[in-house]
Amino acid sequence: MWKRANLSRFLVAVLLTVGGFATGIFGFMTIEGYNFLDALYMTMITISTVGFGELHPLSAPGRLFVSVYIFFNLLVIAYLVSVLTTYIFDGELRTIFKMFKTDQEIRGYHDHVIVCGFGRNGSKAYHELRANGATVVVVEQSPDLVREADAAGAGPLPPSSATPPPTKLCWPPASAGPGP
């Protein structure tokens, strides 16, 4: 499921942020000789641009480090905010949650049959399997065939169903693009 979620930009942003924290702590410990807690504190007030002031006056190499470090972290934080807003406003976060929910529903199935495609053959197979009492999961990419499958009773499940119903219809969300 995580491979389908397309979280690569988010992971890059998180790794850059974590790398920024590590660089700040390492830089303050190495250049200024701060202990870990003081280096963490200086890193936090530098990244957050709170500007409480230094614990101790910085040396010339320390001031140069902080200047470059502030610029680098402003870019990293801007990238992180950009990625997060893209996930929220473009609906990618909603798509990820829907995929997760669908995967959880499908994991609840046991002894079921998966019908790939609801075209002419898939539709016949679906009706034959249902006539014999089989639990069926239909996977389809075409929006027209999804509507047809939904009309045939293979539609999405109501979230309140306590027991797994006999049919589940899955299809990629519109933002997922065409399949292979």
C-alpha positions in Angstrom: 0.0 0.0 0.0 2.8 2.4 0.8 4.3 2.1 -2.6 1.0 3.1 -4.2 0.7 6.1 -1.9 3.4 8.1 -3.7 5.0 9.4 -0.5 8.4 10.0 -2.1 8.3 13.8 -1.9 7.0 13.7 1.7 9.8 11.3 2.7 12.4 13.5 1.0 11.1 16.5 2.9 11.1 14.6 6.2 14.6 13.3 5.6 15.8 16.8 4.8 14.3 18.1 8.0 15.8 15.4 10.1 19.1 15.9 8.3 18.9 19.6 9.1 18.4 18.9 12.8 21.3 16.5 12.8 23.5 19.0 11.0 22.7 21.7 13.4 23.3 19.6 16.5 26.6 18.3 15.0 27.7 21.8 13.9 27.1 23.4 17.3 28.8 20.6 19.1 31.8 20.6 16.8 32.3 24.2 16.0 31.2 25.8 19.3 31.9 22.9 21.7 28.3 22.8 23.1 27.0 19.7 24.8 24.2 17.8 23.2 21.4 19.6 25.1 22.8 23.1 24.4 23.3 22.2 20.7 19.7 20.9 20.5 18.5 24.1 22.1 20.5 26.3 19.7 19.3 24.2 16.7 15.7 24.6 17.8 15.8 28.4 18.2 17.7 28.7 15.0 15.4 26.6 12.9 12.2 28.1 14.4 13.7 31.6 13.9 12.6 32.5 17.5 15.9 34.3 18.1 16.2 34.1 21.9 19.9 34.7 21.5 22.9 32.5 21.8 23.8 30.6 25.0 27.4 31.8 24.6 28.8 34.3 22.1 29.5 32.6 18.8 33.0 32.5 17.3 33.6 33.7 13.7 33.3 30.1 12.3 30.1 29.7 14.4 28.5 32.8 13.0 29.4 31.7 9.5 27.9 28.2 10.2 24.7 29.8 11.6 24.3 32.1 8.6 24.5 29.2 6.1 22.5 26.9 8.4 19.6 29.5 8.6 19.5 29.9 4.8 19.6 26.1 4.3 16.8 25.4 6.8 14.6 28.2 5.4 14.7 26.3 2.1 14.0 23.0 3.8 11.1 24.2 5.8 9.6 26.0 2.7 9.9 22.7 0.8 8.3 20.7 3.7 5.4 23.2 3.9 5.0 23.1 0.1 4.8 19.3 0.1 2.4 19.2 3.0 0.0 21.7 1.4 0.2 19.8 -1.9 -0.8 16.6 -0.1 -3.7 18.4 1.7 -5.1 20.6 -1.0 -4.6 18.3 -4.0 -6.5 15.5 -2.3 -3.5 13.1 -2.1 -3.9 12.7 1.6 -7.6 11.8 1.1 -6.5 9.3 -1.6 -4.0 7.7 0.8 -6.6 7.3 3.5 -9.1 5.8 1.0 -6.5 3.3 -0.2 -5.6 2.4 3.4 -9.3 1.9 4.3 -9.9 -0.2 1.2 -6.8 -2.3 2.0 -8.1 -2.9 5.5 -11.5 -4.0 4.3 -10.0 -6.4 1.8 -7.7 -7.9 4.5 -10.8 -8.8 6.3 -11.9 -11.1 3.5 -11.1 -14.8 3.7 -11.9 -17.5 1.1 -12.9 -15.0 -1.5 -12.5 -14.8 -5.3 -10.9 -11.8 -7.0 -12.3 -10.9 -10.4 -10.0 -8.6 -12.4 -12.1 -6.5 -14.7 -15.8 -6.2 -15.0 -16.0 -6.4 -18.8 -18.0 -9.0 -20.7 -16.0 -12.0 -19.2 -15.6 -10.5 -15.8 -19.3 -9.7 -15.5 -20.2 -13.3 -16.5 -17.7 -14.7 -14.0 -19.0 -12.3 -11.3 -22.6 -13.4 -11.8 -21.7 -17.1 -11.9 -19.6 -16.9 -8.8 -22.3 -14.9 -6.9 -25.0 -17.4 -8.0 -22.9 -20.1 -6.3 -22.6 -18.1 -3.1 -18.9 -17.0 -3.4 -17.5 -13.9 -1.8 -16.2 -11.8 -4.7 -13.9 -8.8 -4.9 -14.1 -7.0 -8.3 -11.1 -4.9 -9.4 -11.8 -2.5 -12.2 -10.2 0.7 -13.7 -12.8 1.9 -16.2 -15.3 4.4 -14.6 -18.1 3.2 -16.9 -17.6 -0.4 -15.9 -17.4 0.6 -12.3 -20.8 2.2 -12.6 -22.1 -1.0 -14.3 -20.6 -3.2 -11.6 -22.1 -0.9 -9.0 -25.5 -1.3 -10.6 -25.1 -5.1 -10.6 -24.7 -5.0 -6.8 -20.9 -5.0 -6.7 -20.7 -1.5 -5.4 -18.7 0.0 -2.5 -19.6 -1.2 0.9 -21.3 0.8 3.5 -18.8 1.6 6.3 -21.3 0.5 9.0 -21.6 -3.2 7.8 -20.6 -5.4 10.7 -19.9 -8.6 8.8 -18.0 -8.7 5.5 -20.6 -8.6 2.7 -20.4 -11.0 -0.2 -19.0 -8.4 -2.7 -16.5 -5.6 -2.7 -15.7 -3.4 -5.7 -12.3 -1.8 -5.9 -10.9 0.6 -8.5 -8.0 3.1 -8.5 -9.1 6.6 -7.5 -9.3 9.1 -10.3 -6.0 10.8 -9.2 -4.1 7.4 -9.4 -4.0 7.5 -13.2 -4.3 4.6 -15.6 -3.0 1.2 -14.6 -0.1 -0.7 -16.2 
